[in-house]
Amino acid sequence: MGAIDLPKSPNVFHPEKPSAVGSRNSLAQEYRDQQAEVNLLLEEETNKVIHHLTAKLPKDVLERLDVMGGLKEKLYNYFNQNYQNMFNRYMVTSEDEMVKKVRNFIDKEETKVLTRYTPKEIADLLDAVGGADKFNTGEVEKSMVNMYGHLQGHIQRGVNELETHTNSILRQKTDTGAFVRGENAYSIVKCAFKDNQIKPKTVSDVKLSVNILDSELISPIFHYQVTVVYLMKDLISKHIIDNIDKMIEQIKDDRIDQGIEELTDSEIIFTKIGKVEAFTDDNAEEAKSKRYNYMAKALMDRIADLRAEIDPESFDALNIRENIKKIIDMENIRNRGFNTAINSITSILDTSKMGYQYIENLKNGREVIIREYEDTDIANLPDERYQIKMRYFDNAQLIEDRKAYDVQLKSFETEIQHIWDILEVIYQGQKKSFRVNDFDDLALKNKNRVKKLIKDKSGEPVYEDIAKVWDEISFVKPAETEVEKSNRTYIYEKDRIRSKIIRMRERMKRMYDFLYPIERRVMEERLTWLEKEYYRFDYMINPYHLQPGLLLDVDITSIKRKKVTLDAMANVLNEFLHGVSKGFSDAAFASFSRRRSTVREDINQSFSSASVEEDHTVAETVPKAKVIAAPKAVAAPKKKAGVVDTRSKSRRSGGRGSTLTEL
């Protein structure tokens, strides 16, 4: 082939010249005969089918088939046509993908080249802004980060929705697991499903309460009324804890370098406690005490009892306390945590298409109420709705809420017992004195006969003389310990109230049957109202089960067969918890590090006890690795129990192990 026959450029068009436009031959094939290869392939496949037919079909059928003639030609054409279709589709797809990759590669390379040059207009713009050396790209970078963050958020939200729908399909039911999954499941305080009062067959009401503790919040939350001194002491305390953690890490590294066994979890705790005295003390009156190393006592005294507001009459912008408060306010430590939580929940609701018509932000009370609809009358509301109440509790608030909870439950017991007594009096007054009405009448009628015929002979006391400890309403309650006194669940009391309500309804039905006198109507009306209020109270959260932190109380109403609000709220809750809470962390797993069990006598790959000759042999085999035998127990320096060596790292001989020892 001469030089003229070679394709010079893509403008060459020929059906047979290698690599020309429209050619069926390629230089990559190295002048192989493609047509002969295709014919060989088609011939082989056709012969296989013919041979299979001749082996399987009966002889009389083969005689009537033109096996060597028309049938073989038809098979050949069929294979050829299908092969060409598949090959053409493959080539078209490959060419399209290759064109895309080449185009993208060229665009990328052109972009790299273009970034080396700065147009004159951009240079003039930089000079107008303040000079090329002073131009700040911070805002542009923030915009890029925001764009990528929003994109990632949309992708994550779509994945969460897909996961929620998949789980609901696999479960074929709706349960608590549909809301909070994975590492945040522990935060659920209460989740209850019940039928709607108006539409019990088609609509369900869900109560979900999530408690995020103070230690789990990414951004700490403080009450608005907290003093400036409290904020300063909290900052200093965190700084001290961080310094102690750094010292502990240094001690761990030193012990590993010296070949000493690592600290256990208990030893780490005791060592941390022992280091506290190095940073602070309990002497609050001495100005030179360690607690005032970070902030002088005089400054602490200046800001004593200083809260969120200063009286305008005593405000002076040049005073020390005003300037200290201004520094704290500029850092926004007081409001940062709660505002972050509000921004998080509202933005997630907006992006999740969960709009709301009503929001009330009680900033000073650290409480926010969000409702999908402004109206609170359930008769006028649709079947798909939600309400969120987010509140921050401290220990003092929980104590007061627990006191109110105790009083309210005691009030229900009193009211239920009152109607119980009235019903008992009416029942006893309606008894017929001349006949047996119930078991008590029967027992009283036969009391003397039982005593004379049975008890006197056996010497046992009669039933009436035995102390009755079971009231036949609920089982005997066990004695309370300190655990029950400090954390009252009230399960026993609530079951007792519920049992009394059921028994009173059954007794009224037996007493009056189909009659409805004024007494029955009044008692049933009172009992119905008390029952409704009691179940509403029982639906609330028991404050004894809460801990100081953020409480997210969600009330959802959703159609059972659609569950639109349920699925959407599940995604909202998971995304909110991921953005606000650090989650539960086990200190034992968090502090886990490389154990000394990985440092053994045979870690230097020696099959016998380490000796000087073997060390020299290994050192000659691996000349660049300094091989030192692992420290033995007898050679370790003697140390007193409980004493931690906090000396700095030394570079003495044998102080640091070899590469093989550190493996």
Buried (B, 14 or more C-beta within 10 A) or exposed (E): EEEEEEBEEEEBEBEEBBBBEEBBBEEEEEEEEEEEEBEEEBEEBBEEBBEEBEEEBEEEEEEEEEBEEEBBEEBBEBBBEEBEEEEEEEEEEEEEEEEEEEEEEEEEEEEEEEEEEEEEEEEEEBEEEEEEEEEEEEEEEEEEEEEEEEEEBEEBBEEBBEBBEEBBEEEEEBEBBBBBBEBBEEBBBBBEBEEBEEEEEEBBBBBBBBBBBBEBBBEBBBBBEBBBBEBBBBBBEEEBEEEBEEBBEEBBEBBBBBBBBBBEEEBBBBBBEEBEEEBBEEEEEEEEBBBBEBBEBEBBEBBEEBBBEBEEEEEEEEEEBBEBBEEBEEEEBBBBBBBBBBEBBBBBBEBBEBEBEEBEBEEEEBBBBBBBBEEEEEEEBEBBBBBBBBBBBBEEBBEEBBEEBBEEBEEBBEBBEEBBEBBEEBBEEEEEEEEBEEEEBEEEEEEEEBBEEEBEEEEEEEEEEEEEEEEEEBEEEEEEEEEEEEEBEBEBBBEBBBEBBEBBBEBBEEBBEEEEEEBBEEBBEBBEEBBEEBEEBBEEBBBBEBBBBBBBBBBBBBBBEEBEBBBBBBBBBBBBBBBBBBBEEEEEEEBEEEEEEEBEEEBBEBEEEBEEEBBEEBBEEBEEBEBBBBBEEEEEEEEEEEEBEEEEEEEEEEEBBBEBBEE
